[in-house]
């Protein structure tokens, strides 16, 4: 894999085994190594760079960035390797080495968070033998995780595209952020979301045309001999739904829970939700309701049919392709966090519900928002199908003879 190796140890520039170990990596032309002797610097590098081949971090990091005499009496947060790894997720091999025993609860937390991408080793007094062990571990990790090559390249492509787009936007107008925000504000929309959406659209178009990334994806081996249904369910649950971060404004697609059985997906357009002109801002929201009980009954009925029908696979595809115009089925609906095997059924005939922004008890609708939202393009598909259902229009039928004529007669021009 390509990428820089981060070597973080507060004693990396001091004479001793840590410096000797660093120099052994530095002398290997296979690696580009970035030495870091402060946790603050390490955090800055992680946040500002795209991909790393590995991150070697000393668990016994002595944080010398803040001197006690400079901030006497102040209760400052203590930056530690544990806090850094908790707050800054890394998509790479994290190699933790330590002279002391790492607490089991902290080790278990990090193993749960990083899976096989984190390893714990005890420091050795012999830098050369330690270098060989770490080198072999890096090579073994890469050999066992070849699937990570594509995300690595993808991340680098995103970084390169972002730099190019920022340059192009600034060349066009150095105040492009202000320009887009002012336009959105004048239109009464959420200016911040508008700026992000504009940039994401440009980034998407740039990545689609990235030849290196496309060639890598085209050549990717799609064989999956150890496919597990639970893993596939978790994958598509993440694709369909995103967790909402605290403080995020209400957005189209947010999922609300009105009671133990009643959930609702917000379909009000964001331009109406976030109207900065208070005279125009809507004081109510539109939801499409999902009943947990009705969804479960529908799922159980389909399971019975699926288990008996010889063409079960075909029928299952028809269900999730949403071929029935009056309803919409959502896979792995998040009635509960971590639940991926229940569907959400939207019956367009009865689904629409309008709710005030502030209830009679002065409680904000924000208080019943769940931790999830339905992602694009699935929220757009749901809204489009709902509108189309009520926009359908019947026309007179044609005679069977005309159908036969069009199907069976040569397509010659009719005289006359």
Secondary structure as UniProt FT lines:
FT   STRAND          4..8
FT   TURN            10..13
FT   TURN            15..16
FT   HELIX           17..26
FT   TURN            29..30
FT   STRAND          32..36
FT   HELIX           39..48
FT   STRAND          52..58
FT   TURN            59..60
FT   HELIX           68..71
FT   TURN            72..73
FT   HELIX           81..87
FT   STRAND          93..98
FT   HELIX           104..114
FT   HELIX           115..117
FT   STRAND          118..122
FT   HELIX           127..144
FT   TURN            146..147
FT   HELIX           148..172
FT   TURN            174..175
FT   HELIX           176..186
FT   TURN            187..188
FT   HELIX           191..208
FT   HELIX           211..218
FT   TURN            225..226
FT   HELIX           229..240
FT   STRAND          241..243
FT   TURN            246..247
FT   TURN            252..253
FT   STRAND          254..257
FT   STRAND          262..266
FT   HELIX           270..273
FT   TURN            278..280
FT   STRAND          284..291
FT   HELIX           292..308
FT   TURN            310..311
FT   HELIX           312..320
FT   TURN            321..322
FT   TURN            325..326
FT   STRAND          327..330
FT   TURN            331..332
FT   TURN            337..338
FT   STRAND          344..347
FT   TURN            348..350
FT   STRAND          352..356
FT   TURN            360..361
FT   HELIX           365..368
FT   STRAND          369..374
FT   TURN            376..377
FT   HELIX           378..390
FT   HELIX           400..408
//
